[in-house]
Amino acid sequence: MATLRERKTYRDQVLRVLYEAVEGNRLLGITGSQLRRDLHVPEQDLAAACTYLAGEGLITVDWEPGNTPAMVTLTHEGIRHMEAEEEGTAQAVPGADGQARSA
């Protein structure tokens, strides 16, 4: 299993790759296999990152049997979070890396 630092990095990478791939459109998503290919993340660590981010309300995940993400999409809150981060004005809320961000 990944270290805490690795888990935080995986979460951040999932959000960034997803945001860039869908260009901020919450109607679009990417497959879990595409995320694995892009990030080179072990399957169980990708599943853990997606579970965490879904719990935070930043993404939605359609799951395949075996705890494998089939399709991953950003939520409205996930888009707002990434846009705020991109603008450098993220609110003081837990980020994908589990750390509070300041405005």
Contacts in CASP RR format, 6 or more apart in sequence:
PFRMAT RR
TARGET T0000
AUTHOR 0000-0000-0000
METHOD contacts of the structure
MODEL  1
MATLRERKTYRDQVLRVLYEAVEGNRLLGITGSQLRRDLHVPEQDLAAAC
TYLAGEGLITVDWEPGNTPAMVTLTHEGIRHMEAEEEGTAQAVPGADGQA
RSA
1 44 0 8 1.000
1 45 0 8 1.000
2 10 0 8 1.000
2 42 0 8 1.000
2 45 0 8 1.000
2 48 0 8 1.000
6 45 0 8 1.000
7 45 0 8 1.000
7 48 0 8 1.000
7 49 0 8 1.000
7 52 0 8 1.000
8 96 0 8 1.000
8 97 0 8 1.000
8 98 0 8 1.000
8 99 0 8 1.000
9 97 0 8 1.000
10 39 0 8 1.000
10 41 0 8 1.000
10 45 0 8 1.000
10 46 0 8 1.000
10 48 0 8 1.000
10 49 0 8 1.000
11 49 0 8 1.000
11 52 0 8 1.000
11 53 0 8 1.000
11 96 0 8 1.000
11 97 0 8 1.000
11 98 0 8 1.000
12 96 0 8 1.000
12 97 0 8 1.000
13 39 0 8 1.000
13 41 0 8 1.000
13 49 0 8 1.000
14 35 0 8 1.000
14 39 0 8 1.000
14 41 0 8 1.000
14 46 0 8 1.000
14 49 0 8 1.000
14 50 0 8 1.000
14 53 0 8 1.000
14 59 0 8 1.000
14 72 0 8 1.000
14 96 0 8 1.000
15 53 0 8 1.000
15 58 0 8 1.000
15 59 0 8 1.000
15 74 0 8 1.000
15 78 0 8 1.000
15 81 0 8 1.000
15 82 0 8 1.000
15 96 0 8 1.000
16 82 0 8 1.000
17 30 0 8 1.000
17 35 0 8 1.000
17 38 0 8 1.000
17 39 0 8 1.000
18 29 0 8 1.000
18 30 0 8 1.000
18 35 0 8 1.000
18 59 0 8 1.000
18 72 0 8 1.000
18 73 0 8 1.000
18 74 0 8 1.000
19 74 0 8 1.000
19 78 0 8 1.000
19 79 0 8 1.000
19 82 0 8 1.000
21 28 0 8 1.000
21 29 0 8 1.000
21 30 0 8 1.000
21 34 0 8 1.000
22 28 0 8 1.000
22 29 0 8 1.000
22 30 0 8 1.000
22 73 0 8 1.000
22 74 0 8 1.000
24 74 0 8 1.000
24 79 0 8 1.000
24 82 0 8 1.000
24 83 0 8 1.000
26 73 0 8 1.000
26 74 0 8 1.000
26 75 0 8 1.000
26 76 0 8 1.000
26 79 0 8 1.000
27 73 0 8 1.000
28 73 0 8 1.000
29 71 0 8 1.000
29 72 0 8 1.000
29 73 0 8 1.000
29 74 0 8 1.000
30 71 0 8 1.000
30 72 0 8 1.000
31 69 0 8 1.000
31 70 0 8 1.000
31 71 0 8 1.000
31 72 0 8 1.000
32 46 0 8 1.000
32 50 0 8 1.000
32 68 0 8 1.000
32 69 0 8 1.000
32 70 0 8 1.000
32 71 0 8 1.000
32 72 0 8 1.000
35 41 0 8 1.000
35 46 0 8 1.000
35 69 0 8 1.000
35 72 0 8 1.000
36 43 0 8 1.000
36 46 0 8 1.000
39 46 0 8 1.000
41 49 0 8 1.000
43 68 0 8 1.000
44 67 0 8 1.000
46 69 0 8 1.000
47 67 0 8 1.000
47 68 0 8 1.000
47 69 0 8 1.000
50 59 0 8 1.000
50 61 0 8 1.000
50 69 0 8 1.000
50 72 0 8 1.000
51 61 0 8 1.000
53 59 0 8 1.000
53 96 0 8 1.000
54 60 0 8 1.000
54 61 0 8 1.000
56 94 0 8 1.000
56 95 0 8 1.000
56 96 0 8 1.000
57 75 0 8 1.000
57 77 0 8 1.000
57 78 0 8 1.000
58 74 0 8 1.000
58 75 0 8 1.000
58 77 0 8 1.000
58 78 0 8 1.000
58 81 0 8 1.000
58 96 0 8 1.000
59 72 0 8 1.000
59 73 0 8 1.000
59 74 0 8 1.000
59 75 0 8 1.000
59 78 0 8 1.000
60 72 0 8 1.000
60 73 0 8 1.000
60 75 0 8 1.000
61 69 0 8 1.000
61 70 0 8 1.000
61 71 0 8 1.000
61 72 0 8 1.000
62 69 0 8 1.000
62 70 0 8 1.000
62 71 0 8 1.000
62 72 0 8 1.000
63 69 0 8 1.000
63 70 0 8 1.000
64 70 0 8 1.000
74 82 0 8 1.000
81 90 0 8 1.000
81 93 0 8 1.000
81 95 0 8 1.000
81 96 0 8 1.000
84 90 0 8 1.000
84 91 0 8 1.000
85 101 0 8 1.000
89 103 0 8 1.000
90 101 0 8 1.000
90 102 0 8 1.000
90 103 0 8 1.000
91 101 0 8 1.000
91 103 0 8 1.000
92 100 0 8 1.000
92 101 0 8 1.000
92 102 0 8 1.000
92 103 0 8 1.000
93 100 0 8 1.000
93 101 0 8 1.000
94 100 0 8 1.000
95 101 0 8 1.000
END
